[in-house]
Amino acid sequence: MSTQVISSAEIEKASAGLESKDATGVLRWALENLPRLAFASSFGAEDVVVIDLLSKADPGHRVAIFTLDTGRLHEETYDVMEQIRDRYGFAIVS
C-alpha cells in the first residue's frame, strides 16, 4: 500500500479553497482528495453531528471511526456508540 504525501503548497492551496465551504463541503473535499481518513470520536454531541455529516458525505463508509476505550467510559457513551452503529452502519473501532 502506497502512502500519498501532500506538499505544503498543496495544503495551502486546499486551505484557501476550503475557507468558503461549509462542513459538508470540507468533508467531501477530504473524501475526494485524501486516500485514507479516520475520525476520532468521544461520542459527544459535536462528534455525533460530524458522524451524521459523514454518513451523508460518505455513504460507502470509507471513513474509519474510532475511540480510545479505556474501559472507563460511561455506560451512556457505549449506548451512543451502539445507536450510531445501528442508525448509520459505521463500524467503530476502539
N, C-alpha and C positions, 0 to 999 in steps of 0.2 A: 504494500500500500504506500503510495507516494504522499508526501506532505507538501501542500501548496504554501509557499511563503509569499506574504503580501508585503510589498515595499512600503516605505514611509510615504512616498509620493502617491501611491495608490490609496493609502489610508487618508491622506489629506484631501485627495480628490473625492473620495467617497464621503468623507465628513462634510465637505461643502455641499455636496448634492443631497445629503440626508437631512440637513437643517430644516428644510421646508416640508419634510414628510411627517405624517402622523406616526403613531406607534406601529400600526399595521403595515404601513409603507416601509418602515425601517426593518421590521421582521421579514417582509417579503424580499427586500434587498438582500438581507443576510442569507435567506434560503436560496436565493438565486446565485449568490456570489461566493459563498463560503462552503467548502466541501463537507465539513462536519460541524455540527452545533450541539451544544448541551446547555441546559438551563438548570441552575442550582436553585432549589426552592425550599423555603421553610414552611410553605403552605399557609402563609398569612394571606390576608385579603388582597394585598397588592400582587402577590405571586399568583393567586388564583385568577386575577384579571389577565395577567400575562399569559397564563396557560389557556384561558379562553380565547385570547387573540391568536395564540399559536395554533389552536385547533382549527381556526378559520383560515389562517395563512398557510398552514401545513397539514392539509387533510390526510396526507400519507404518513404523518407522524414520524418524520425523519429525525426530528429534534429529540435528543435524549433528555429526560427529566430525571434529576437525581436529588437526593437529600443526604445529609450526613446524619444517620440514625445512630445516636449514642446509646440507644436503649432506654433513654430517659425522656423521650418525648411524651407530651401529654396525650392522653387517650383521644382527645378531640382531634389532634393532629393526624393520628392514624385513621380516624374516621374520615377526615377530609381527603386523605390520600386515597382511601377506598372509593369515596364518592367520585373523585377525579378519574380513577381507573374505570369506574362504571359509566360515567357520563361521557367522557371524551375518548376512552380507549387507549390512552397513553400508558405505556409501561413505565413504571417508576423504579429506578434503581436506588438502593440505599446501601 
